[in-house]
């Protein structure tokens, strides 16, 4: 038996929605709430039998709202009757036609997980008991979900008001035995999919067509799934930034809690805290400048031991003579006078130092959208709304009220915010990646993260190209759809939200964001290997106690007859002692865990090789949430 979620119309959470959509949970209906659903349907039936005019029940829809339905079809009076007379009453025909004529979306079908999310959202909102649907129709909709009959819902065709009419009609038409559906992975006519699942088509009663297709379920489903993915990717972004900061042997001051207490945006504080946690145990962050060597190309004379001779690099420092230290005495009282891989500056580039501010702002955009989605998951979004308990009402208009809850603007604007935030997160990731491969900015790492002693290797050069292309693509898609309304239904629906496009764009954009973050992780792991190996090679060299071997790695050393030679020797000995005293250099505990996950599938690149498989693998690792535990 599959696990199930209880739906009562009031308590559906994003986590429960994801469990149904992505993890195959079923649903069951709250019996107490079904009593309310039945009461509302009975109330509506009673009002119809009394001849009350009710929008979308005894009138047409949209611009046809001024047309009252008659007791019989006009064509029935023709001589010989009406050869095209449908089954059922005009009221039933109205609901049937609403679904069959509105199922006109185009494009590729939504994934099964989106359609499952659509179903659970629609079932939950109908459970509120303000829509007039019958219990048996609601149960039939529930059986579609529980028996894995997945209606074919093309992606494009909703303007986000009156709700997601067209896509929800594709969802509902399968209940009628029409349309198409996937069943056990096979695309079938709707009637055949129902038959194979042991289900039968239904006929719609009063307002049931409107109850099924008038609401915000498509934009809400895609938005909720996008936010679930983005929550994970926000954590991956922090992880990638942490691995990059370790690879730079960067500075942690900009992450300190007392710093962020002075500007306590919640997302910013969270991002700083998270990255500090990810870096716990790092011996790379905040190491003294003089301990960090810079890359030099490998040569046959670079190393004397068999262990080090296998390395793909050489290392080096520049010595700072005494006559160049004037005015910097305080600095050189703390740090030895050797320039290696780390520039003598107390702050990192913006893409590292401002990471909490940027990641945090995106996290705040995500949190704001989550607040909107959490309200919408348990909202009633069809029209008209039915209030059978308004017993003091003087007129039917006080119990069956036409309103605008189907309008998707709350969702649309929330997703516009997220849509603008996604390229920002991708952009700062690409800037960190670029900084890693650029020898002018990567603090002593090799150009494009390859030894390239023969001049034949490109290394990670084109990885950055791909990231740049993805960032540009995301940026050009960030224009908000919600600012451009195109009126519909002969101007009866004269302002629409375009929220369905907005949320679908965001869901699609999360995939490219995941690729950019994957490329940063791929590149940062290579850089981390170089940084750790270069530092540990220097430490091993110093541990042998041979200051002359270390001195051979220092440029512009004075000759033995030079006045400063004795000072140079003394300071090289100090550098040798300092390196010999430190333990093995390594990244933070969580960074190491992520690194091991990646290295379990992708090896270090010593020389150029085909990288397409590596890129595909790291993108799959991110999408499969392989880094979630880190």
Secondary structure, 3 states (H helix, E strand, C coil): CCCEEEECCCCCCHHHHHHHHHHCCEEEECHHHHHHHHHHHHHHHHHHHCCCCCCCCCECCHHHCCCECCCCCHHHHCCCCCCCCCCCCHHHHHHHHHHHHHCCCEEEECCHHHHHHHHHHHHHHHCCCCCCCCHHHHHHHHHHHHCCEEECCEEECCCCCCCCHHHHHHHHHHHHCCCEEEECCEEEEHHHHHHHCCCCCCCCCCCHHHHHHCCCHHHHHHHHHHHHHHHHHHHHHHHHHHHHHHHHCCCCHHHCHHHHCCCCCHHHHHHHHHHHHHCCCCCCCCCCHHHCCEEECCCCCCCCCHHHHCCCCEEEEEECCHHHCCCCHHHHHHCCCEECCCCCCCCCCHHHHCHHHHHHHHHHHHHHHHHHHHHHCCCCCCCCEECCCCCCCCCHHHCEECCCCCCCHHHHHHHHHHHHHHHHHHHHHHHHHHHHHCCCCCCCCCHHHCCCCCCCCCCCHHHHHHHHHHHHHHHHCCCCHHHCCCCECCCCECCCCCHHHHHHHHHHHHHHHHHHHHHHHHHHHHHHHHHHHHHHHHHHHHHCCCHHHHHCCEECCCCCCCCCHHHHHHHHHHHHHHHHHCCCCCCCHHHHHHHHHHHCCCCCCCCCCCCHHHHHHHHHHHHCCCCCCC
